[in-house]
Amino acid sequence: MGMNEVMQVLHIIALIIFCVVLIIRAKPLLVNHQVTAFSLNTPKSLVGFQHLALTIVVLTGMVLLYQKQFQMQSWFYAKIILFLVMLSAFAKAFKKDTTIMLIQRRAGLVIGSVAFISILGLVWLKPVFG
């Protein structure tokens, strides 16, 4: 197994870990009818796994880009923008601030999830623009 395949496997494993942790962290926002300080308390291990997974995704993505001599397809730029949208939306959804309403948190969760699914769709379809 070459270095490229190892990086791709690490990238995919990190994405799977991110998905699992995201679902676990999103459950209180979807089930509860009001946000309390207790419902915002997530075990630090889950937050750590989420941050670790996203860090691994970014680092392995940069290594994979380097291995391709930074030759990017046009859809790659859309993927980067959607990744930033996803990060921003999830940061809003999971922020430990009791002044953020539940509907805003759920909207952040929906926007982030749509961005994440769109990234996966771009990677799977690899569209050709122009």
C-alpha positions as a Python dict, from the first residue, in 0.01 Angstrom:
ca = {
    (1, 'M'): (0, 0, 0),
    (2, 'G'): (154, 328, -110),
    (3, 'M'): (162, 662, 68),
    (4, 'N'): (-129, 793, -141),
    (5, 'E'): (-356, 506, -38),
    (6, 'V'): (-258, 543, 329),
    (7, 'M'): (-347, 914, 319),
    (8, 'Q'): (-681, 840, 151),
    (9, 'V'): (-767, 576, 413),
    (10, 'L'): (-675, 814, 698),
    (11, 'H'): (-884, 1086, 532),
    (12, 'I'): (-1188, 857, 509),
    (13, 'I'): (-1149, 722, 865),
    (14, 'A'): (-1131, 1078, 998),
    (15, 'L'): (-1448, 1165, 807),
    (16, 'I'): (-1628, 864, 952),
    (17, 'I'): (-1519, 959, 1305),
    (18, 'F'): (-1638, 1315, 1239),
    (19, 'C'): (-1978, 1189, 1121),
    (20, 'V'): (-2029, 966, 1425),
    (21, 'V'): (-1928, 1237, 1671),
    (22, 'L'): (-2144, 1491, 1488),
    (23, 'I'): (-2450, 1268, 1518),
    (24, 'I'): (-2386, 1213, 1889),
    (25, 'R'): (-2338, 1585, 1952),
    (26, 'A'): (-2644, 1681, 1745),
    (27, 'K'): (-2883, 1449, 1929),
    (28, 'P'): (-2952, 1688, 2223),
    (29, 'L'): (-3024, 1973, 1981),
    (30, 'L'): (-3276, 1766, 1789),
    (31, 'V'): (-3446, 1592, 2082),
    (32, 'N'): (-3474, 1868, 2344),
    (33, 'H'): (-3735, 2141, 2323),
    (34, 'Q'): (-3519, 2401, 2491),
    (35, 'V'): (-3149, 2456, 2527),
    (36, 'T'): (-3012, 2452, 2877),
    (37, 'A'): (-2657, 2481, 3003),
    (38, 'F'): (-2677, 2108, 3083),
    (39, 'S'): (-2771, 2011, 2727),
    (40, 'L'): (-2475, 2211, 2592),
    (41, 'N'): (-2227, 2023, 2809),
    (42, 'T'): (-2065, 1771, 2579),
    (43, 'P'): (-1796, 1540, 2713),
    (44, 'K'): (-1456, 1684, 2630),
    (45, 'S'): (-1357, 1357, 2468),
    (46, 'L'): (-1628, 1402, 2200),
    (47, 'V'): (-1522, 1759, 2131),
    (48, 'G'): (-1161, 1641, 2117),
    (49, 'F'): (-1244, 1362, 1872),
    (50, 'Q'): (-1434, 1608, 1653),
    (51, 'H'): (-1144, 1853, 1649),
    (52, 'L'): (-892, 1572, 1593),
    (53, 'A'): (-1096, 1430, 1305),
    (54, 'L'): (-1124, 1767, 1131),
    (55, 'T'): (-753, 1834, 1185),
    (56, 'I'): (-666, 1498, 1031),
    (57, 'V'): (-899, 1570, 738),
    (58, 'V'): (-728, 1904, 671),
    (59, 'L'): (-374, 1766, 711),
    (60, 'T'): (-430, 1457, 499),
    (61, 'G'): (-606, 1672, 239),
    (62, 'M'): (-304, 1899, 221),
    (63, 'V'): (-71, 1599, 186),
    (64, 'L'): (-289, 1455, -91),
    (65, 'L'): (-282, 1793, -267),
    (66, 'Y'): (97, 1801, -238),
    (67, 'Q'): (119, 1451, -385),
    (68, 'K'): (-81, 1572, -686),
    (69, 'Q'): (154, 1873, -724),
    (70, 'F'): (-137, 2104, -634),
    (71, 'Q'): (-319, 2028, -960),
    (72, 'M'): (-678, 2104, -862),
    (73, 'Q'): (-1003, 2054, -1045),
    (74, 'S'): (-1249, 2345, -1062),
    (75, 'W'): (-1488, 2177, -817),
    (76, 'F'): (-1213, 2177, -553),
    (77, 'Y'): (-1268, 2551, -488),
    (78, 'A'): (-1637, 2490, -422),
    (79, 'K'): (-1537, 2213, -182),
    (80, 'I'): (-1313, 2452, 15),
    (81, 'I'): (-1588, 2715, 37),
    (82, 'L'): (-1841, 2455, 152),
    (83, 'F'): (-1591, 2329, 412),
    (84, 'L'): (-1563, 2680, 556),
    (85, 'V'): (-1943, 2716, 556),
    (86, 'M'): (-1969, 2381, 736),
    (87, 'L'): (-1717, 2483, 1002),
    (88, 'S'): (-1890, 2816, 1061),
    (89, 'A'): (-2237, 2662, 1083),
    (90, 'F'): (-2130, 2386, 1323),
    (91, 'A'): (-1944, 2640, 1537),
    (92, 'K'): (-2269, 2837, 1568),
    (93, 'A'): (-2471, 2524, 1643),
    (94, 'F'): (-2244, 2391, 1918),
    (95, 'K'): (-2126, 2717, 2075),
    (96, 'K'): (-2155, 2718, 2454),
    (97, 'D'): (-2364, 3034, 2471),
    (98, 'T'): (-2708, 3019, 2629),
    (99, 'T'): (-2821, 3334, 2445),
    (100, 'I'): (-2829, 3148, 2112),
    (101, 'M'): (-3183, 3023, 2054),
    (102, 'L'): (-3259, 2659, 1976),
    (103, 'I'): (-3392, 2746, 1630),
    (104, 'Q'): (-3061, 2917, 1548),
    (105, 'R'): (-2870, 2610, 1666),
    (106, 'R'): (-3087, 2382, 1457),
    (107, 'A'): (-3046, 2609, 1155),
    (108, 'G'): (-2668, 2594, 1200),
    (109, 'L'): (-2692, 2217, 1223),
    (110, 'V'): (-2901, 2196, 904),
    (111, 'I'): (-2677, 2437, 710),
    (112, 'G'): (-2363, 2253, 822),
    (113, 'S'): (-2515, 1915, 735),
    (114, 'V'): (-2622, 2034, 390),
    (115, 'A'): (-2271, 2170, 331),
    (116, 'F'): (-2117, 1839, 445),
    (117, 'I'): (-2345, 1634, 220),
    (118, 'S'): (-2270, 1873, -68),
    (119, 'I'): (-1896, 1821, -16),
    (120, 'L'): (-1947, 1445, -29),
    (121, 'G'): (-2156, 1487, -344),
    (122, 'L'): (-1886, 1696, -511),
    (123, 'V'): (-1622, 1439, -426),
    (124, 'W'): (-1837, 1154, -549),
    (125, 'L'): (-1957, 1320, -874),
    (126, 'K'): (-1641, 1520, -958),
    (127, 'P'): (-1829, 1752, -1193),
    (128, 'V'): (-1662, 1918, -1492),
    (129, 'F'): (-1745, 2288, -1520),
    (130, 'G'): (-1706, 2495, -1834),
}
